[in-house]
Amino acid sequence: MFLHIGYNITIPLKSIIAIYNLQGNKNKSFLSSMRHKNKVIDLSDRAPKSCIITDSKIYLSSISVNTLQKRNTENTLFGD
């Protein structure tokens, strides 16, 4: 199975480690260090709402965690 995360990008569910809500500033240092390592792909056209961590990349999406969760039947992948 795959999860559509925006801009015609789909990710295999088996490669997803976690999906986090980006509300607030608690993830800024983590994302900054990953951007420096060229691991972040920003798919948002405005402020990203969610962060999808896979085994190889980190995707920023303008799609909310709740919407991504509704697109998937395995709710164990999602965190706040």
C-alpha positions in Angstrom: 0.0 0.0 0.0 1.0 3.6 -0.6 0.2 6.9 1.0 -0.4 10.0 -1.1 1.3 13.0 0.6 0.7 15.8 -2.0 2.0 16.9 -5.4 1.4 13.5 -6.9 3.9 11.9 -4.5 3.1 8.6 -3.0 5.2 6.7 -0.4 5.2 3.0 0.3 3.7 2.5 3.8 6.4 0.1 4.7 9.0 2.9 4.3 7.2 5.3 6.7 8.7 5.5 10.2 6.6 8.3 11.6 4.3 11.2 10.7 4.3 14.2 13.0 2.2 17.4 13.3 4.4 20.5 12.6 2.4 22.9 14.8 4.8 24.6 17.2 8.6 25.0 17.2 9.7 21.7 18.8 11.0 20.2 15.6 12.9 23.2 14.2 16.4 22.0 15.2 15.8 18.4 13.9 14.5 19.7 10.6 17.4 22.2 10.3 20.0 19.5 10.8 18.2 17.2 8.2 18.0 20.1 5.7 21.7 20.6 6.1 22.2 16.9 5.2 19.9 17.3 2.1 17.4 14.8 3.6 14.3 17.1 3.5 11.9 17.4 0.6 9.4 20.2 1.1 6.2 19.6 -0.8 4.3 22.4 0.8 3.4 25.6 -1.0 3.0 27.4 2.3 3.8 26.5 5.9 4.0 22.7 6.1 1.5 21.0 8.4 3.0 17.5 8.6 6.4 15.8 8.6 6.6 12.3 7.1 9.8 10.5 8.1 10.8 7.6 5.9 13.8 5.3 6.0 15.6 7.5 3.4 14.0 11.0 3.4 11.9 13.5 5.3 8.9 15.0 3.5 7.2 18.2 4.6 3.6 18.3 3.4 0.8 20.9 3.5 -1.6 18.1 4.2 -2.6 17.7 7.8 -1.8 14.7 9.9 -5.5 14.1 10.3 -6.1 14.0 6.6 -3.1 11.7 6.1 -4.4 9.4 8.8 -7.8 9.2 7.1 -6.0 8.2 3.9 -4.4 5.3 5.7 -6.0 2.4 7.5 -3.0 1.7 9.7 -3.4 4.3 12.5 -0.3 3.1 14.4 2.0 5.2 12.2 0.7 8.6 13.3 1.9 10.7 16.3 1.3 14.2 17.6 
